[in-house]
Amino acid sequence: MSDCHREAIEKVVTLPKVTKDVGEMLSKAHTEEKEDNRECLLTILSSIRFLARQGIALRGDGDESDSNYMQLLTLRGEEDTKG
């Protein structure tokens, strides 16, 4: 048995023990991304509900970036501690 063959056999035996399954890693990353997206959506919906309860219009006088909604989201984004 050559050195190259021994090395290949060793890698086949030890590699699965030290590496994680790619599908498992992708699934975990996908789950974390879904949780982050859900938190963002809940923040957006909470902001809309706040403006609606106060009777404040979502849109501004013309410039979308200057709307009440965007200003509230900007404020809430600055307060986000996740960074």
C-alpha positions in Angstrom: 0.0 0.0 0.0 1.5 3.4 -1.0 1.7 6.4 1.2 -0.8 8.2 -1.0 -3.3 5.4 -0.6 -2.8 5.4 3.2 -3.3 9.1 3.3 -6.5 8.8 1.3 -7.9 6.1 3.5 -7.0 8.1 6.7 -8.9 11.2 5.3 -11.9 9.1 4.4 -12.1 7.7 8.0 -11.2 10.9 9.9 -12.7 13.7 7.8 -16.4 12.9 8.5 -15.6 13.0 12.3 -14.1 16.5 12.2 -16.4 18.2 9.7 -20.0 19.1 9.9 -22.7 18.1 7.4 -23.1 21.0 4.8 -26.9 20.5 4.8 -27.0 20.8 8.5 -24.9 24.0 8.5 -27.0 25.6 5.7 -30.2 24.7 7.6 -29.0 26.4 10.7 -28.0 29.5 8.8 -31.4 29.5 7.1 -33.2 29.2 10.4 -31.2 32.1 11.9 -31.9 34.2 8.8 -35.6 33.5 9.1 -35.6 34.5 12.8 -33.8 37.8 12.0 -36.3 38.5 9.2 -39.2 37.8 11.5 -37.9 40.2 14.1 -37.5 42.9 11.4 -41.1 42.3 10.1 -42.5 42.5 13.6 -40.7 45.8 14.1 -42.1 47.2 10.9 -45.7 46.0 11.8 -45.3 47.5 15.3 -44.3 50.8 13.8 -47.3 50.9 11.4 -49.6 50.0 14.3 -48.1 52.8 16.4 -48.6 55.4 13.7 -52.2 54.1 13.1 -53.2 54.3 16.7 -51.8 57.8 17.0 -53.7 58.9 13.9 -50.4 59.8 12.2 -50.1 59.5 8.4 -47.6 57.0 7.2 -46.4 59.1 4.3 -44.9 62.5 4.4 -45.3 65.6 2.3 -43.6 64.2 -0.8 -40.2 62.8 -0.2 -40.6 59.2 0.8 -37.4 59.3 3.0 -38.9 62.1 5.0 -42.2 60.3 5.7 -43.3 59.6 9.3 -43.0 55.9 8.7 -39.4 56.1 7.5 -38.4 58.5 10.3 -39.9 56.1 12.9 -38.1 53.1 11.3 -34.8 55.1 11.3 -35.2 56.0 14.9 -36.0 52.4 15.9 -33.0 51.2 13.8 -30.7 53.5 15.7 -32.0 52.0 19.0 -31.4 48.4 17.8 -28.7 46.9 20.0 -28.0 44.0 17.6 -25.6 46.2 15.7 
